[in-house]
Amino acid sequence: MTTYKAQGQTMQTVIVDLESCTGTESPYVMVSWVTSLSSLLILRPFQCKRIQCRQSEDLR
């Protein structure tokens, strides 16, 4: 299922592949679908830069 199609839904179990994500919104949306952390499975190890974004100029 794509991120776009599942947006706004709640699911009992979610399996995500964070390594294949682009942007920071997509990982947030995928992880927010699941009702509990025990029902979240991250498919494979991922680089932290996949879920981080640069600080704005104002915060720097």
PQR file with spaces between the fields and no chain letter, atoms N, CA, C, O and H, PARSE charges and radii, in Angstrom:
ATOM       1  N    MET     1       0.842   -1.160    0.000 -0.4000 1.5000
ATOM       2  CA   MET     1       0.000    0.000    0.000 -0.0000 2.0000
ATOM       3  C    MET     1       0.899    1.239    0.000  0.5500 1.7000
ATOM       4  O    MET     1       1.914    1.268    0.695 -0.5500 1.4000
ATOM       5  N    THR     2       0.546    2.215   -0.742 -0.4000 1.5000
ATOM       6  CA   THR     2       1.357    3.433   -0.807 -0.0000 2.0000
ATOM       7  C    THR     2       1.057    4.352    0.376  0.5500 1.7000
ATOM       8  O    THR     2       0.007    4.243    1.009 -0.5500 1.4000
ATOM       9  H    THR     2      -0.279    2.191   -1.307  0.4000 1.0000
ATOM      10  N    THR     3       1.976    5.243    0.659 -0.4000 1.5000
ATOM      11  CA   THR     3       1.785    6.222    1.721 -0.0000 2.0000
ATOM      12  C    THR     3       0.573    7.089    1.425  0.5500 1.7000
ATOM      13  O    THR     3      -0.217    7.381    2.322 -0.5500 1.4000
ATOM      14  H    THR     3       2.829    5.331    0.145  0.4000 1.0000
ATOM      15  N    TYR     4       0.425    7.493    0.196 -0.4000 1.5000
ATOM      16  CA   TYR     4      -0.688    8.351   -0.199 -0.0000 2.0000
ATOM      17  C    TYR     4      -2.030    7.657    0.030  0.5500 1.7000
ATOM      18  O    TYR     4      -2.960    8.265    0.561 -0.5500 1.4000
ATOM      19  H    TYR     4       1.067    7.255   -0.532  0.4000 1.0000
ATOM      20  N    LYS     5      -2.135    6.403   -0.363 -0.4000 1.5000
ATOM      21  CA   LYS     5      -3.394    5.667   -0.238 -0.0000 2.0000
ATOM      22  C    LYS     5      -3.782    5.432    1.220  0.5500 1.7000
ATOM      23  O    LYS     5      -4.965    5.463    1.556 -0.5500 1.4000
ATOM      24  H    LYS     5      -1.381    5.909   -0.794  0.4000 1.0000
ATOM      25  N    ALA     6      -2.804    5.198    2.082 -0.4000 1.5000
ATOM      26  CA   ALA     6      -3.087    4.866    3.476 -0.0000 2.0000
ATOM      27  C    ALA     6      -3.174    6.080    4.398  0.5500 1.7000
ATOM      28  O    ALA     6      -3.490    5.938    5.579 -0.5500 1.4000
ATOM      29  H    ALA     6      -1.843    5.173    1.808  0.4000 1.0000
ATOM      30  N    GLN     7      -2.900    7.249    3.878 -0.4000 1.5000
ATOM      31  CA   GLN     7      -2.879    8.446    4.710 -0.0000 2.0000
ATOM      32  C    GLN     7      -4.232    8.650    5.399  0.5500 1.7000
ATOM      33  O    GLN     7      -5.284    8.554    4.767 -0.5500 1.4000
ATOM      34  H    GLN     7      -2.642    7.364    2.919  0.4000 1.0000
ATOM      35  N    GLY     8      -4.186    8.930    6.701 -0.4000 1.5000
ATOM      36  CA   GLY     8      -5.406    9.164    7.462 -0.0000 2.0000
ATOM      37  C    GLY     8      -6.017    7.900    8.051  0.5500 1.7000
ATOM      38  O    GLY     8      -6.996    7.985    8.793 -0.5500 1.4000
ATOM      39  H    GLY     8      -3.332    9.008    7.215  0.4000 1.0000
ATOM      40  N    GLN     9      -5.472    6.744    7.743 -0.4000 1.5000
ATOM      41  CA   GLN     9      -5.999    5.490    8.264 -0.0000 2.0000
ATOM      42  C    GLN     9      -5.276    5.099    9.549  0.5500 1.7000
ATOM      43  O    GLN     9      -4.172    5.569    9.824 -0.5500 1.4000
ATOM      44  H    GLN     9      -4.678    6.675    7.140  0.4000 1.0000
ATOM      45  N    THR    10      -5.915    4.235   10.326 -0.4000 1.5000
ATOM      46  CA   THR    10      -5.303    3.637   11.505 -0.0000 2.0000
ATOM      47  C    THR    10      -5.263    2.138   11.265  0.5500 1.7000
ATOM      48  O    THR    10      -6.243    1.558   10.797 -0.5500 1.4000
ATOM      49  H    THR    10      -6.812    3.854   10.102  0.4000 1.0000
ATOM      50  N    MET    11      -4.144    1.507   11.577 -0.4000 1.5000
ATOM      51  CA   MET    11      -3.984    0.073   11.314 -0.0000 2.0000
ATOM      52  C    MET    11      -3.484   -0.638   12.562  0.5500 1.7000
ATOM      53  O    MET    11      -2.765   -0.057   13.375 -0.5500 1.4000
ATOM      54  H    MET    11      -3.348    1.978   11.957  0.4000 1.0000
ATOM      55  N    GLN    12      -3.868   -1.893   12.706 -0.4000 1.5000
ATOM      56  CA   GLN    12      -3.464   -2.698   13.853 -0.0000 2.0000
ATOM      57  C    GLN    12      -1.991   -3.079   13.781  0.5500 1.7000
ATOM      58  O    GLN    12      -1.303   -3.068   14.802 -0.5500 1.4000
ATOM      59  H    GLN    12      -4.453   -2.365   12.046  0.4000 1.0000
ATOM      60  N    THR    13      -1.499   -3.414   12.600 -0.4000 1.5000
ATOM      61  CA   THR    13      -0.104   -3.804   12.410 -0.0000 2.0000
ATOM      62  C    THR    13       0.440   -3.095   11.181  0.5500 1.7000
ATOM      63  O    THR    13      -0.227   -3.025   10.149 -0.5500 1.4000
ATOM      64  H    THR    13      -2.057   -3.423   11.771  0.4000 1.0000
ATOM      65  N    VAL    14       1.656   -2.569   11.296 -0.4000 1.5000
ATOM      66  CA   VAL    14       2.275   -1.851   10.182 -0.0000 2.0000
ATOM      67  C    VAL    14       3.710   -2.355   10.018  0.5500 1.7000
ATOM      68  O    VAL    14       4.457   -2.467   10.990 -0.5500 1.4000
ATOM      69  H    VAL    14       2.198   -2.626   12.134  0.4000 1.0000
ATOM      70  N    ILE    15       4.075   -2.654    8.781 -0.4000 1.5000
ATOM      71  CA   ILE    15       5.443   -3.008    8.423 -0.0000 2.0000
ATOM      72  C    ILE    15       5.941   -1.912    7.494  0.5500 1.7000
ATOM      73  O    ILE    15       5.338   -1.663    6.450 -0.5500 1.4000
ATOM      74  H    ILE    15       3.468   -2.564    7.992  0.4000 1.0000
ATOM      75  N    VAL    16       7.035   -1.254    7.864 -0.4000 1.5000
ATOM      76  CA   VAL    16       7.546   -0.146    7.059 -0.0000 2.0000
ATOM      77  C    VAL    16       8.986   -0.396    6.646  0.5500 1.7000
ATOM      78  O    VAL    16       9.745   -1.067    7.346 -0.5500 1.4000
ATOM      79  H    VAL    16       7.524   -1.456    8.713  0.4000 1.0000
ATOM      80  N    ASP    17       9.345    0.156    5.499 -0.4000 1.5000
ATOM      81  CA   ASP    17      10.721    0.106    5.008 -0.0000 2.0000
ATOM      82  C    ASP    17      11.229    1.544    4.965  0.5500 1.7000
ATOM      83  O    ASP    17      11.109    2.221    3.943 -0.5500 1.4000
ATOM      84  H    ASP    17       8.728    0.701    4.931  0.4000 1.0000
ATOM      85  N    LEU    18      11.796    2.005    6.073 -0.4000 1.5000
ATOM      86  CA   LEU    18      12.242    3.389    6.174 -0.0000 2.0000
ATOM      87  C    LEU    18      13.441    3.683    5.285  0.5500 1.7000
ATOM      88  O    LEU    18      13.658    4.837    4.917 -0.5500 1.4000
ATOM      89  H    LEU    18      11.894    1.456    6.903  0.4000 1.0000
ATOM      90  N    GLU    19      14.219    2.678    4.932 -0.4000 1.5000
ATOM      91  CA   GLU    19      15.388    2.891    4.077 -0.0000 2.0000
ATOM      92  C    GLU    19      14.982    3.336    2.677  0.5500 1.7000
ATOM      93  O    GLU    19      15.752    4.027    2.009 -0.5500 1.4000
ATOM      94  H    GLU    19      14.043    1.740    5.231  0.4000 1.0000
ATOM      95  N    SER    20      13.820    2.966    2.230 -0.4000 1.5000
ATOM      96  CA   SER    20      13.391    3.327    0.879 -0.0000 2.0000
ATOM      97  C    SER    20      12.640    4.650    0.827  0.5500 1.7000
ATOM      98  O    SER    20      12.194    5.057   -0.246 -0.5500 1.4000
ATOM      99  H    SER    20      13.195    2.405    2.773  0.4000 1.0000
ATOM     100  N    CYS    21      12.491    5.330    1.958 -0.4000 1.5000
ATOM     101  CA   CYS    21      11.744    6.588    2.016 -0.0000 2.0000
ATOM     102  C    CYS    21      12.529    7.741    1.413  0.5500 1.7000
ATOM     103  O    CYS    21      13.759    7.773    1.442 -0.5500 1.4000
ATOM     104  H    CYS    21      12.854    4.999    2.830  0.4000 1.0000
ATOM     105  N    THR    22      11.783    8.679    0.872 -0.4000 1.5000
ATOM     106  CA   THR    22      12.365    9.939    0.435 -0.0000 2.0000
ATOM     107  C    THR    22      11.627   11.050    1.156  0.5500 1.7000
ATOM     108  O    THR    22      10.407   10.988    1.312 -0.5500 1.4000
ATOM     109  H    THR    22      10.783    8.653    0.848  0.4000 1.0000
ATOM     110  N    GLY    23      12.345   12.051    1.592 -0.4000 1.5000
ATOM     111  CA   GLY    23      11.730   13.127    2.364 -0.0000 2.0000
ATOM     112  C    GLY    23      11.528   12.700    3.805  0.5500 1.7000
ATOM     113  O    GLY    23      11.762   11.542    4.153 -0.5500 1.4000
ATOM     114  H    GLY    23      13.336   12.101    1.466  0.4000 1.0000
ATOM     115  N    THR    24      11.094   13.628    4.642 -0.4000 1.5000
ATOM     116  CA   THR    24      10.876   13.305    6.053 -0.0000 2.0000
ATOM     117  C    THR    24       9.405   13.113    6.381  0.5500 1.7000
ATOM     118  O    THR    24       9.087   12.533    7.419 -0.5500 1.4000
ATOM     119  H    THR    24      10.903   14.568    4.360  0.4000 1.0000
ATOM     120  N    GLU    25       8.505   13.577    5.539 -0.4000 1.5000
ATOM     121  CA   GLU    25       7.084   13.440    5.818 -0.0000 2.0000
ATOM     122  C    GLU    25       6.619   12.006    5.664  0.5500 1.7000
ATOM     123  O    GLU    25       5.794   11.539    6.450 -0.5500 1.4000
ATOM     124  H    GLU    25       8.764   14.048    4.696  0.4000 1.0000
ATOM     125  N    SER    26       7.122   11.306    4.680 -0.4000 1.5000
ATOM     126  CA   SER    26       6.711    9.937    4.412 -0.0000 2.0000
ATOM     127  C    SER    26       6.951    8.996    5.589  0.5500 1.7000
ATOM     128  O    SER    26       6.038    8.254    5.953 -0.5500 1.4000
ATOM     129  H    SER    26       7.791   11.685    4.041  0.4000 1.0000
ATOM     130  N    PRO    27       8.142    8.991    6.205 -0.5600 1.5000
ATOM     131  CA   PRO    27       8.338    8.118    7.367  0.2800 2.0000
ATOM     132  C    PRO    27       7.398    8.468    8.519  0.5500 1.7000
ATOM     133  O    PRO    27       6.873    7.575    9.184 -0.5500 1.4000
ATOM     134  N    TYR    28       7.189    9.739    8.751 -0.4000 1.5000
ATOM     135  CA   TYR    28       6.297   10.162    9.833 -0.0000 2.0000
ATOM     136  C    TYR    28       4.886    9.639    9.587  0.5500 1.7000
ATOM     137  O    TYR    28       4.252    9.105   10.498 -0.5500 1.4000
ATOM     138  H    TYR    28       7.615   10.464    8.211  0.4000 1.0000
ATOM     139  N    VAL    29       4.401    9.787    8.382 -0.4000 1.5000
ATOM     140  CA   VAL    29       3.054    9.335    8.043 -0.0000 2.0000
ATOM     141  C    VAL    29       2.944    7.827    8.219  0.5500 1.7000
ATOM     142  O    VAL    29       1.969    7.347    8.796 -0.5500 1.4000
ATOM     143  H    VAL    29       4.916   10.221    7.642  0.4000 1.0000
ATOM     144  N    MET    30       3.925    7.070    7.732 -0.4000 1.5000
ATOM     145  CA   MET    30       3.869    5.613    7.825 -0.0000 2.0000
ATOM     146  C    MET    30       3.869    5.137    9.274  0.5500 1.7000
ATOM     147  O    MET    30       3.106    4.238    9.628 -0.5500 1.4000
ATOM     148  H    MET    30       4.717    7.460    7.263  0.4000 1.0000
ATOM     149  N    VAL    31       4.705    5.723   10.105 -0.4000 1.5000
ATOM     150  CA   VAL    31       4.802    5.296   11.499 -0.0000 2.0000
ATOM     151  C    VAL    31       3.566    5.726   12.292  0.5500 1.7000
ATOM     152  O    VAL    31       3.198    5.063   13.261 -0.5500 1.4000
ATOM     153  H    VAL    31       5.324    6.453    9.818  0.4000 1.0000
ATOM     154  N    SER    32       2.930    6.812   11.901 -0.4000 1.5000
ATOM     155  CA   SER    32       1.770    7.311   12.650 -0.0000 2.0000
ATOM     156  C    SER    32       0.499    6.494   12.418  0.5500 1.7000
ATOM     157  O    SER    32      -0.487    6.712   13.121 -0.5500 1.4000
ATOM     158  H    SER    32       3.228    7.351   11.114  0.4000 1.0000
ATOM     159  N    TRP    33       0.480    5.573   11.470 -0.4000 1.5000
ATOM     160  CA   TRP    33      -0.718    4.757   11.216 -0.0000 2.0000
ATOM     161  C    TRP    33      -0.978    3.736   12.303  0.5500 1.7000
ATOM     162  O    TRP    33      -2.130    3.394   12.566 -0.5500 1.4000
ATOM     163  H    TRP    33       1.281    5.396   10.898  0.4000 1.0000
ATOM     164  N    VAL    34       0.071    3.245   12.937 -0.4000 1.5000
ATOM     165  CA   VAL    34      -0.041    2.105   13.845 -0.0000 2.0000
ATOM     166  C    VAL    34      -0.586    2.539   15.207  0.5500 1.7000
ATOM     167  O    VAL    34      -0.295    3.638   15.680 -0.5500 1.4000
ATOM     168  H    VAL    34       1.007    3.523   12.723  0.4000 1.0000
ATOM     169  N    THR    35      -1.381    1.664   15.833 -0.4000 1.5000
ATOM     170  CA   THR    35      -2.022    1.996   17.099 -0.0000 2.0000
ATOM     171  C    THR    35      -1.112    1.819   18.307  0.5500 1.7000
ATOM     172  O    THR    35      -1.373    2.412   19.354 -0.5500 1.4000
ATOM     173  H    THR    35      -1.618    0.771   15.449  0.4000 1.0000
ATOM     174  N    SER    36      -0.038    1.010   18.192 -0.4000 1.5000
ATOM     175  CA   SER    36       0.906    0.840   19.299 -0.0000 2.0000
ATOM     176  C    SER    36       2.280    0.494   18.743  0.5500 1.7000
ATOM     177  O    SER    36       2.391   -0.073   17.656 -0.5500 1.4000
ATOM     178  H    SER    36       0.173    0.528   17.342  0.4000 1.0000
ATOM     179  N    LEU    37       3.321    0.832   19.486 -0.4000 1.5000
ATOM     180  CA   LEU    37       4.683    0.553   19.029 -0.0000 2.0000
ATOM     181  C    LEU    37       4.954   -0.941   18.912  0.5500 1.7000
ATOM     182  O    LEU    37       5.760   -1.360   18.081 -0.5500 1.4000
ATOM     183  H    LEU    37       3.231    1.293   20.369  0.4000 1.0000
ATOM     184  N    SER    38       4.296   -1.744   19.727 -0.4000 1.5000
ATOM     185  CA   SER    38       4.510   -3.194   19.656 -0.0000 2.0000
ATOM     186  C    SER    38       3.958   -3.780   18.359  0.5500 1.7000
ATOM     187  O    SER    38       4.280   -4.914   18.002 -0.5500 1.4000
ATOM     188  H    SER    38       3.641   -1.404   20.402  0.4000 1.0000
ATOM     189  N    SER    39       3.134   -3.016   17.658 -0.4000 1.5000
ATOM     190  CA   SER    39       2.567   -3.475   16.387 -0.0000 2.0000
ATOM     191  C    SER    39       3.291   -2.882   15.182  0.5500 1.7000
ATOM     192  O    SER    39       2.835   -3.031   14.048 -0.5500 1.4000
ATOM     193  H    SER    39       2.873   -2.095   17.948  0.4000 1.0000
ATOM     194  N    LEU    40       4.405   -2.218   15.422 -0.4000 1.5000
ATOM     195  CA   LEU    40       5.202   -1.610   14.353 -0.0000 2.0000
ATOM     196  C    LEU    40       6.424   -2.470   14.079  0.5500 1.7000
ATOM     197  O    LEU    40       7.187   -2.777   14.995 -0.5500 1.4000
ATOM     198  H    LEU    40       4.775   -2.097   16.343  0.4000 1.0000
ATOM     199  N    LEU    41       6.610   -2.853   12.840 -0.4000 1.5000
ATOM     200  CA   LEU    41       7.784   -3.628   12.431 -0.0000 2.0000
ATOM     201  C    LEU    41       8.544   -2.823   11.390  0.5500 1.7000
ATOM     202  O    LEU    41       7.997   -2.474   10.344 -0.5500 1.4000
ATOM     203  H    LEU    41       5.989   -2.603   12.097  0.4000 1.0000
ATOM     204  N    ILE    42       9.802   -2.532   11.678 -0.4000 1.5000
ATOM     205  CA   ILE    42      10.668   -1.851   10.713 -0.0000 2.0000
ATOM     206  C    ILE    42      11.401   -2.941    9.953  0.5500 1.7000
ATOM     207  O    ILE    42      12.147   -3.725   10.540 -0.5500 1.4000
ATOM     208  H    ILE    42      10.247   -2.816   12.528  0.4000 1.0000
ATOM     209  N    LEU    43      11.188   -2.986    8.656 -0.4000 1.5000
ATOM     210  CA   LEU    43      11.616   -4.082    7.802 -0.0000 2.0000
ATOM     211  C    LEU    43      13.119   -4.332    7.815  0.5500 1.7000
ATOM     212  O    LEU    43      13.551   -5.484    7.863 -0.5500 1.4000
ATOM     213  H    LEU    43      10.582   -2.348    8.180  0.4000 1.0000
ATOM     214  N    ARG    44      13.914   -3.281    7.774 -0.4000 1.5000
ATOM     215  CA   ARG    44      15.375   -3.447    7.733 -0.0000 2.0000
ATOM     216  C    ARG    44      16.035   -2.219    8.341  0.5500 1.7000
ATOM     217  O    ARG    44      15.395   -1.178    8.486 -0.5500 1.4000
ATOM     218  H    ARG    44      13.564   -2.345    7.735  0.4000 1.0000
ATOM     219  N    PRO    45      17.304   -2.332    8.694 -0.5600 1.5000
ATOM     220  CA   PRO    45      18.017   -1.165    9.233  0.2800 2.0000
ATOM     221  C    PRO    45      17.978   -0.007    8.230  0.5500 1.7000
ATOM     222  O    PRO    45      17.903   -0.218    7.019 -0.5500 1.4000
ATOM     223  N    PHE    46      18.029    1.210    8.757 -0.4000 1.5000
ATOM     224  CA   PHE    46      17.972    2.390    7.894 -0.0000 2.0000
ATOM     225  C    PHE    46      18.955    3.432    8.393  0.5500 1.7000
ATOM     226  O    PHE    46      19.342    3.427    9.561 -0.5500 1.4000
ATOM     227  H    PHE    46      18.089    1.381    9.740  0.4000 1.0000
ATOM     228  N    GLN    47      19.353    4.321    7.502 -0.4000 1.5000
ATOM     229  CA   GLN    47      20.246    5.418    7.848 -0.0000 2.0000
ATOM     230  C    GLN    47      19.426    6.516    8.524  0.5500 1.7000
ATOM     231  O    GLN    47      18.327    6.843    8.076 -0.5500 1.4000
ATOM     232  H    GLN    47      19.038    4.325    6.553  0.4000 1.0000
ATOM     233  N    CYS    48      19.963    7.077    9.597 -0.4000 1.5000
ATOM     234  CA   CYS    48      19.238    8.119   10.339 -0.0000 2.0000
ATOM     235  C    CYS    48      18.866    9.312    9.465  0.5500 1.7000
ATOM     236  O    CYS    48      17.859    9.973    9.716 -0.5500 1.4000
ATOM     237  H    CYS    48      20.855    6.811    9.961  0.4000 1.0000
ATOM     238  N    LYS    49      19.667    9.592    8.445 -0.4000 1.5000
ATOM     239  CA   LYS    49      19.363   10.740    7.587 -0.0000 2.0000
ATOM     240  C    LYS    49      18.032   10.563    6.853  0.5500 1.7000
ATOM     241  O    LYS    49      17.473   11.539    6.352 -0.5500 1.4000
ATOM     242  H    LYS    49      20.485    9.055    8.241  0.4000 1.0000
ATOM     243  N    ARG    50      17.522    9.346    6.782 -0.4000 1.5000
ATOM     244  CA   ARG    50      16.228    9.100    6.144 -0.0000 2.0000
ATOM     245  C    ARG    50      15.071    9.720    6.913  0.5500 1.7000
ATOM     246  O    ARG    50      14.030   10.029    6.334 -0.5500 1.4000
ATOM     247  H    ARG    50      17.975    8.553    7.189  0.4000 1.0000
ATOM     248  N    ILE    51      15.252    9.903    8.220 -0.4000 1.5000
ATOM     249  CA   ILE    51      14.155   10.439    9.026 -0.0000 2.0000
ATOM     250  C    ILE    51      14.490   11.786    9.658  0.5500 1.7000
ATOM     251  O    ILE    51      13.741   12.276   10.504 -0.5500 1.4000
ATOM     252  H    ILE    51      16.098    9.652    8.691  0.4000 1.0000
ATOM     253  N    GLN    52      15.605   12.385    9.258 -0.4000 1.5000
ATOM     254  CA   GLN    52      15.996   13.682    9.789 -0.0000 2.0000
ATOM     255  C    GLN    52      15.876   14.737    8.702  0.5500 1.7000
ATOM     256  O    GLN    52      16.003   14.447    7.512 -0.5500 1.4000
ATOM     257  H    GLN    52      16.213   11.987    8.571  0.4000 1.0000
ATOM     258  N    CYS    53      15.629   15.958    9.130 -0.4000 1.5000
ATOM     259  CA   CYS    53      15.620   17.057    8.168 -0.0000 2.0000
ATOM     260  C    CYS    53      16.550   18.152    8.686  0.5500 1.7000
ATOM     261  O    CYS    53      16.884   18.191    9.870 -0.5500 1.4000
ATOM     262  H    CYS    53      15.525   16.194   10.097  0.4000 1.0000
ATOM     263  N    ARG    54      16.947   19.010    7.811 -0.4000 1.5000
ATOM     264  CA   ARG    54      17.833   20.108    8.198 -0.0000 2.0000
ATOM     265  C    ARG    54      17.053   21.136    8.989  0.5500 1.7000
ATOM     266  O    ARG    54      15.874   21.374    8.725 -0.5500 1.4000
ATOM     267  H    ARG    54      16.676   18.979    6.849  0.4000 1.0000
ATOM     268  N    GLN    55      17.718   21.748    9.967 -0.4000 1.5000
ATOM     269  CA   GLN    55      17.092   22.819   10.714 -0.0000 2.0000
ATOM     270  C    GLN    55      16.908   24.042    9.828  0.5500 1.7000
ATOM     271  O    GLN    55      17.688   24.281    8.907 -0.5500 1.4000
ATOM     272  H    GLN    55      18.675   21.554   10.181  0.4000 1.0000
ATOM     273  N    SER    56      15.879   24.800   10.115 -0.4000 1.5000
ATOM     274  CA   SER    56      15.652   26.024    9.367 -0.0000 2.0000
ATOM     275  C    SER    56      16.740   27.046    9.696  0.5500 1.7000
ATOM     276  O    SER    56      17.430   26.922   10.708 -0.5500 1.4000
ATOM     277  H    SER    56      15.245   24.606   10.863  0.4000 1.0000
ATOM     278  N    GLU    57      16.884   28.022    8.865 -0.4000 1.5000
ATOM     279  CA   GLU    57      17.869   29.087    9.095 -0.0000 2.0000
ATOM     280  C    GLU    57      17.594   29.789   10.424  0.5500 1.7000
ATOM     281  O    GLU    57      18.533   30.178   11.119 -0.5500 1.4000
ATOM     282  H    GLU    57      16.323   28.123    8.043  0.4000 1.0000
ATOM     283  N    ASP    58      16.327   29.956   10.785 -0.4000 1.5000
ATOM     284  CA   ASP    58      15.970   30.651   12.030 -0.0000 2.0000
ATOM     285  C    ASP    58      16.475   29.875   13.248  0.5500 1.7000
ATOM     286  O    ASP    58      16.946   30.486   14.207 -0.5500 1.4000
ATOM     287  H    ASP    58      15.564   29.641   10.220  0.4000 1.0000
ATOM     288  N    LEU    59      16.385   28.542   13.231 -0.4000 1.5000
ATOM     289  CA   LEU    59      16.819   27.750   14.366 -0.0000 2.0000
ATOM     290  C    LEU    59      18.340   27.655   14.479  0.5500 1.7000
ATOM     291  O    LEU    59      18.874   27.496   15.576 -0.5500 1.4000
ATOM     292  H    LEU    59      16.002   28.045   12.452  0.4000 1.0000
ATOM     293  N    ARG    60      19.028   27.750   13.355 -0.4000 1.5000
ATOM     294  CA   ARG    60      20.494   27.703   13.383 -0.0000 2.0000
ATOM     295  C    ARG    60      20.994   28.970   13.985  0.5500 1.7000
ATOM     296  O    ARG    60      22.204   29.158   14.112 -0.5500 1.4000
ATOM     297  H    ARG    60      18.594   27.879   12.463  0.4000 1.0000
